[in-house]
Amino acid sequence: MLTSALRGPSYAAATRRSAVTMNPIICSPRFFSDFTPAPSPTANVKSTTEVDTVYQQPTNEIQGPAMETPGPTENSAASPEHMTASHISEREQKQMLMAYEVKIKELMAYEMKIKELRAELMAIPDAPIGATTGYNLFLQHCHQSSVTTGKYESKTVLDMWKALSDAEQQEFKKQASDIRQLRAAEYDEWAETVGFMGIHKINRDRLLSGKKKLRIPLARPVHKSLGI
């Protein structure tokens, strides 16, 4: 201390600078709780290899051995659902074929019966038609009374009709008028039952055979089966 005082203040300052330069303060890691050393490149490679090895381990040890399904025993018989042609004898095959043929025949008979019933339901009844006059009624009366027996006596019937009085002719004409009104009502009812298409079909057949077409009502009738 005495020497430094004798040498002067410049020497003391230089001494302090050298002390700071030659003896740096090194911080110890124990004073910092969050200090972690930097990993080396070899350590990283090693850890990655270990992770790959862990993921590449076989899973048989973890899952355990696979369970074996029991196979068919000698005493177990095949179910009918899984029976093949080799399990069915020829006799059973013939029986099955015969039963199949019987069912086919029954179905065919049933279809024929259905067709017959449908034909009966769709059959068109005859129309209540017929020209009726007083002379026709008189002619029928003559045939019933055996006045005429052939076509050659028609002239005789005509002469007899002309020989009748007006009151007698009016009586036959009135009966014919009542019959025509009754047939007209029956025809309208028949037209409602048959329908317009049925009448159209009948008229087409009558034209082909050279007959007169039937009368179609003003209000076109609809078949009752349509429910309208």
C-alpha positions in Angstrom: 0.0 0.0 0.0 2.8 2.3 0.9 4.6 1.5 -2.4 1.5 2.3 -4.5 1.2 5.5 -2.6 4.7 6.4 -3.4 4.4 5.5 -7.1 1.4 7.7 -7.6 -2.2 7.5 -8.7 -1.4 6.5 -12.2 0.2 3.3 -11.1 -2.8 2.3 -9.0 -5.2 2.8 -11.8 -3.1 0.7 -14.2 -2.9 -2.0 -11.6 -6.7 -2.2 -11.3 -7.2 -2.4 -15.1 -4.8 -5.3 -15.3 -6.6 -7.1 -12.5 -9.9 -6.8 -14.3 -8.4 -8.0 -17.6 -6.5 -10.9 -16.2 -9.1 -12.3 -13.8 -12.5 -12.3 -15.6 -15.6 -13.3 -13.5 -17.0 -16.7 -14.7 -20.6 -17.3 -13.8 -21.2 -20.8 -12.4 -24.2 -22.7 -13.7 -25.4 -23.5 -10.2 -26.5 -19.9 -9.8 -29.1 -20.2 -12.7 -31.9 -22.7 -12.2 -33.0 -22.7 -16.0 -29.6 -23.6 -17.4 -29.7 -26.6 -19.7 -26.7 -27.7 -21.7 -27.1 -27.8 -25.6 -27.6 -31.3 -26.9 -24.9 -32.7 -29.1 -25.6 -33.9 -32.7 -24.7 -37.4 -31.8 -27.3 -37.4 -29.0 -30.0 -36.3 -31.4 -29.2 -39.1 -33.8 -29.2 -41.6 -31.0 -32.6 -40.5 -29.6 -34.2 -40.6 -33.1 -33.0 -44.1 -33.7 -34.3 -45.3 -30.3 -37.7 -43.8 -31.1 -37.8 -45.6 -34.5 -36.9 -48.8 -32.8 -39.7 -48.5 -30.3 -42.3 -47.8 -33.1 -41.0 -50.7 -35.2 -41.6 -53.3 -32.5 -44.0 -56.0 -33.6 -47.5 -55.8 -32.2 -47.9 -59.6 -31.7 -46.6 -59.3 -28.2 -49.1 -56.6 -27.3 -52.2 -58.0 -28.9 -51.4 -61.6 -28.0 -51.7 -64.6 -30.3 -54.7 -64.8 -32.7 -57.6 -67.1 -31.7 -58.1 -70.1 -34.0 -61.7 -70.9 -35.1 -62.7 -74.4 -34.5 -63.3 -76.4 -37.7 -66.2 -78.7 -38.5 -66.2 -82.0 -36.6 -66.8 -85.3 -38.1 -70.1 -85.8 -36.3 -71.6 -82.4 -37.2 -74.1 -82.8 -40.1 -74.5 -80.1 -42.8 -77.5 -77.8 -42.3 -80.2 -77.8 -45.1 -79.3 -74.2 -45.9 -75.7 -75.2 -46.7 -76.4 -78.5 -48.4 -75.1 -78.8 -51.9 -75.9 -81.2 -54.7 -73.3 -83.6 -53.4 -75.2 -83.8 -50.0 -78.6 -84.6 -51.7 -79.2 -88.1 -53.0 -80.7 -88.8 -56.4 -83.9 -90.0 -54.8 -84.3 -86.7 -52.9 -83.6 -84.7 -56.1 -86.3 -86.6 -57.9 -88.8 -86.0 -55.1 -88.0 -82.2 -55.1 -88.4 -82.1 -58.9 -91.8 -83.8 -58.7 -93.0 -81.5 -56.0 -91.8 -78.5 -58.2 -93.7 -79.8 -61.2 -96.9 -80.3 -59.1 -96.6 -76.7 -57.9 -96.2 -75.4 -61.5 -99.3 -77.3 -62.6 -101.3 -75.9 -59.7 -100.2 -72.4 -60.6 -101.2 -72.9 -64.2 -104.6 -74.2 -63.3 -105.1 -71.2 -61.0 -104.2 -68.8 -63.8 -106.6 -70.5 -66.1 -109.4 -70.2 -63.6 -108.6 -66.5 -63.1 -108.7 -65.9 -66.8 -112.1 -67.7 -67.0 -113.5 -65.6 -64.2 -112.1 -62.4 -65.8 -113.7 -63.4 -69.1 -117.1 -63.9 -67.4 -116.9 -60.5 -65.7 -115.9 -58.7 -68.8 -118.4 -60.5 -71.1 -120.8 -58.0 -72.6 -124.4 -59.0 -72.3 -126.7 -58.7 -75.3 -128.4 -55.4 -75.9 -132.2 -55.3 -75.2 -133.1 -54.3 -78.8 -135.7 -55.2 -81.2 -138.1 -53.3 -83.4 -141.6 -53.6 -82.1 -144.7 -52.4 -83.9 -148.3 -53.1 -83.8 -148.1 -55.2 -87.0 -145.2 -57.3 -85.5 -147.3 -58.0 -82.4 -150.2 -59.0 -84.6 -147.9 -61.3 -86.6 -146.7 -62.9 -83.4 -150.3 -63.4 -82.4 -151.0 -65.1 -85.7 -148.0 -67.5 -85.4 -149.1 -68.4 -81.9 -152.6 -69.1 -83.0 -151.3 -71.3 -85.9 -153.0 -69.1 -88.5 -149.8 -69.2 -90.7 -147.3 -71.9 -91.0 -144.8 -70.6 -93.5 -143.5 -67.5 -95.3 -146.1 -67.9 -98.1 -148.8 -66.9 -95.7 -147.3 -63.5 -94.9 -149.5 -61.9 -97.6 -152.5 -63.5 -95.9 -151.5 -62.0 -92.5 -151.0 -58.6 -94.1 -154.5 -58.8 -95.6 -155.9 -59.8 -92.1 -154.1 -56.8 -90.6 -155.6 -54.4 -93.1 -159.0 -56.0 -92.4 -158.8 -55.0 -88.7 -160.7 -52.0 -87.5 -158.8 -48.9 -86.3 -159.6 -49.7 -82.6 -158.1 -53.2 -83.0 -155.0 -51.9 -84.6 -154.6 -49.1 -82.0 -154.7 -51.8 -79.3 -151.7 -53.6 -80.9 -150.0 -50.3 -81.5 -150.4 -49.3 -77.8 -148.9 -52.5 -76.6 -146.0 -52.0 -79.0 -145.4 -48.5 -77.6 -145.3 -49.7 -74.0 -142.8 -52.4 -75.0 -140.6 -49.8 -76.7 -140.6 -47.6 -73.6 -139.6 -50.6 -71.4 -136.9 -51.6 -73.8 -135.5 -48.0 -74.0 -135.2 -48.0 -70.2 -133.5 -51.4 -70.2 -131.2 -50.2 -73.0 -130.1 -47.2 -71.0 -129.4 -49.4 -68.0 -127.5 -51.8 -70.2 -125.4 -48.9 -71.7 -124.4 -47.8 -68.2 -123.3 -51.3 -67.4 -121.3 -51.8 -70.7 -119.9 -48.3 -71.1 -119.1 -46.3 -74.1 -116.1 -48.4 -75.1 -118.2 -51.6 -74.9 -120.9 -50.1 -77.2 -118.1 -48.9 -79.5 -116.8 -52.5 -79.7 -120.2 -53.9 -80.4 -120.9 -51.4 -83.1 -117.6 -52.2 -84.8 -118.5 -55.9 -84.8 -122.0 -55.1 -86.1 -120.6 -53.1 -89.0 -118.3 -55.9 -90.0 -121.3 -58.3 -90.1 -123.5 -55.8 -92.0 -125.8 -54.9 -89.1 -127.1 -51.5 -87.9 -125.1 -49.7 -85.3 -126.6 -49.4 -81.8 -127.7 -46.1 -80.4 -125.2 -44.3 -78.1 -126.8 -42.2 -75.4 -126.2 -38.5 -75.4 -124.4 -38.6 -72.1 -121.7 -41.1 -72.7 -122.1 -43.9 -70.2 -119.2 -45.0 -68.0 -118.6 -48.6 -66.9 -119.9 -49.1 -63.4 -116.6 -50.9 -62.4 -114.8 -47.6 -62.6 -116.8 -46.3 -59.7 -117.6 -43.0 -61.3 
